[in-house]
Amino acid sequence: MLLLKVILLQALWYAAVYYADLYQYSLLVISFVFVILNFILFLKKTDAKTYFLSLLFFILFGVYETMIASQLSLIDYKMDGFPLWLMSLYIVFICYYGDVFNYLKDKNVILLSLLGAIGGAGAFYGGVKISPIEVKDQFYYALIALNWAIFFPVSIKLFYKFYKI
C-alpha cells in the first residue's frame, strides 16, 4: 500500500508540473484531497494538530520560496498571478511524512540538509524541464538548494518531534 501511495504522489507531482498552467485550480483541490485522504488512511494515530500545522508550515515555505524567486527575477512562471499549481507540490509533500520519511527522523541534520539541497534542487531542475517555468538566472537552483537544505531538516525534526505513532 505504501508503494502505491508513493507512485500516486509522484504521478501527482508530474501532473502538477506538466499541466501547471492548464489545471492549476483542479490540481490545488486534488492536492488537498490527497492530504485529507493521507491523514485518514495512513496516519490514523497521528495528531491532527501536528499534521495540519506541519501542512501550514509547508504552505508558508512554498509561498516564501515562490515569491522570493519571483521578486529576485530569477524565474518567470509564465502566468498572471500567483502560481497556485506550484503550491500543490508543497501541499502534497506532507504526505511523505509519518510513514515514507520515518527512516529519516533520527538522521543527522547535516545528512538531512544534503538530502534537502540535492533533492530540492534536483526536483526543481527536473520540473523546469517539463513545466512552463523559465529560469532567468541559474542562481535560482542555488537558492532552491539553500532553502531546501534548511527546510528539509527543520521539517523532519519538527514533524517527528510531535508525531505520535
C-alpha positions as CSV (number, residue, x, y, z in Angstrom):
1,M,0.0,0.0,0.0
2,L,2.9,2.4,0.8
3,L,4.4,1.8,-2.7
4,L,1.1,2.7,-4.3
5,K,1.0,5.8,-2.2
6,V,4.4,6.9,-3.4
7,I,3.5,6.1,-7.0
8,L,0.3,8.2,-6.7
9,L,2.3,11.1,-5.1
10,Q,4.9,11.0,-7.9
11,A,2.1,10.9,-10.5
12,L,0.5,14.0,-8.9
13,W,3.9,15.7,-8.9
14,Y,4.3,15.0,-12.6
15,A,0.7,16.1,-13.4
16,A,1.1,19.3,-11.4
17,V,4.3,20.2,-13.2
18,Y,3.3,19.1,-16.7
19,Y,-0.2,20.6,-16.7
20,A,0.7,23.5,-14.5
21,D,-0.8,26.4,-16.4
22,L,-3.9,24.4,-17.6
23,Y,-5.4,22.9,-14.5
24,Q,-3.9,24.8,-11.5
25,Y,-7.2,25.1,-9.6
26,S,-8.0,21.4,-10.1
27,L,-4.5,20.5,-9.0
28,L,-4.8,22.5,-5.9
29,V,-8.1,20.8,-4.9
30,I,-6.7,17.4,-5.8
31,S,-3.7,18.1,-3.5
32,F,-5.9,18.9,-0.6
33,V,-8.0,15.8,-1.2
34,F,-4.7,13.8,-1.2
35,V,-3.7,15.4,2.1
36,I,-7.0,14.6,3.8
37,L,-7.1,11.0,2.4
38,N,-3.5,10.5,3.5
39,F,-4.4,11.6,7.1
40,I,-7.5,9.3,7.2
41,L,-6.0,6.2,5.5
42,F,-2.3,6.3,6.6
43,L,-2.0,8.4,9.7
44,K,-4.9,7.3,11.9
45,K,-2.9,7.6,15.1
46,T,-1.3,10.9,14.2
47,D,-2.4,14.0,16.0
48,A,-4.4,16.2,13.6
49,K,-2.9,19.4,15.1
50,T,0.6,18.2,14.3
51,Y,-0.3,17.2,10.8
52,F,-2.2,20.3,9.8
53,L,0.3,22.7,11.5
54,S,3.0,21.0,9.5
55,L,0.9,21.4,6.4
56,L,0.6,25.1,7.2
57,F,4.4,25.4,7.6
58,F,4.9,23.7,4.2
59,I,2.5,26.1,2.5
60,L,4.1,29.1,4.1
61,F,7.5,27.9,3.0
62,G,6.2,27.3,-0.5
63,V,4.7,30.9,-0.7
64,Y,8.0,32.3,0.6
65,E,10.2,30.3,-1.9
66,T,7.9,31.1,-4.8
67,M,7.7,34.8,-4.0
68,I,11.4,35.3,-3.3
69,A,12.5,33.7,-6.6
70,S,10.0,35.9,-8.4
71,Q,11.0,39.1,-6.5
72,L,14.6,38.4,-7.3
73,S,13.7,38.0,-11.0
74,L,15.3,34.5,-11.0
75,I,12.3,32.9,-12.6
76,D,9.3,33.6,-14.8
77,Y,6.3,31.5,-14.0
78,K,4.7,32.4,-17.4
79,M,1.4,33.3,-15.9
80,D,-0.5,36.2,-14.4
81,G,-0.9,36.0,-10.7
82,F,0.4,33.6,-8.2
83,P,1.3,30.0,-9.5
84,L,-1.2,28.0,-7.4
85,W,-0.2,24.8,-9.1
86,L,3.2,25.2,-7.5
87,M,1.6,25.3,-4.1
88,S,0.0,21.9,-4.8
89,L,3.5,20.4,-4.7
90,Y,4.2,21.9,-1.3
91,I,0.8,20.8,-0.1
92,V,1.2,17.1,-1.0
93,F,4.8,17.0,0.3
94,I,3.3,16.5,3.8
95,C,2.0,13.1,2.6
96,Y,5.6,11.7,2.8
97,Y,5.8,12.4,6.5
98,G,4.6,9.9,9.0
99,D,5.5,6.8,7.0
100,V,7.7,7.2,3.9
101,F,10.2,9.5,5.7
102,N,10.1,7.7,9.0
103,Y,13.6,6.3,8.5
104,L,14.9,9.8,8.3
105,K,13.7,11.0,11.7
106,D,16.8,10.1,13.6
107,K,19.3,11.0,10.9
108,N,22.0,13.7,11.4
109,V,20.9,17.3,10.4
110,I,23.9,17.6,8.0
111,L,22.7,14.5,6.1
112,L,19.2,15.8,6.0
113,S,20.5,19.2,4.8
114,L,22.4,17.4,2.0
115,L,19.3,15.4,1.1
116,G,17.2,18.5,1.1
117,A,19.6,20.5,-1.0
118,I,20.1,17.8,-3.6
119,G,16.5,16.6,-3.7
120,G,15.0,20.0,-3.7
121,A,17.3,21.4,-6.4
122,G,17.0,18.2,-8.4
123,A,13.2,18.2,-8.3
124,F,13.0,21.8,-9.4
125,Y,15.6,21.2,-12.2
126,G,13.6,18.3,-13.5
127,G,10.3,20.1,-13.1
128,V,11.5,23.2,-15.0
129,K,12.2,20.9,-18.0
130,I,8.6,19.9,-18.4
131,S,6.8,23.0,-17.0
132,P,6.0,26.4,-18.4
133,I,8.6,27.9,-16.0
134,E,11.5,29.8,-17.4
135,V,14.6,30.1,-15.2
136,K,16.2,33.5,-15.9
137,D,19.2,33.1,-13.7
138,Q,21.0,29.8,-12.7
139,F,21.4,31.2,-9.2
140,Y,17.8,30.1,-8.9
141,Y,19.0,26.5,-8.3
142,A,21.4,27.6,-5.7
143,L,18.6,29.5,-3.9
144,I,16.4,26.4,-4.0
145,A,19.2,24.2,-2.8
146,L,19.9,26.5,0.1
147,N,16.2,26.8,1.0
148,W,15.7,23.1,1.0
149,A,18.9,22.5,2.9
150,I,17.3,24.4,5.7
151,F,13.6,23.5,5.2
152,F,14.0,19.7,4.9
153,P,15.9,19.0,8.2
154,V,13.7,21.6,10.1
155,S,10.5,20.0,8.7
156,I,11.7,16.5,9.5
157,K,12.8,17.3,13.1
158,L,9.7,19.4,13.9
159,F,7.2,16.9,12.5
160,Y,8.8,13.9,14.2
161,K,9.2,15.8,17.5
162,F,5.4,16.0,17.8
163,Y,4.5,12.9,15.7
164,K,2.7,10.2,17.6
165,I,3.0,6.6,16.4
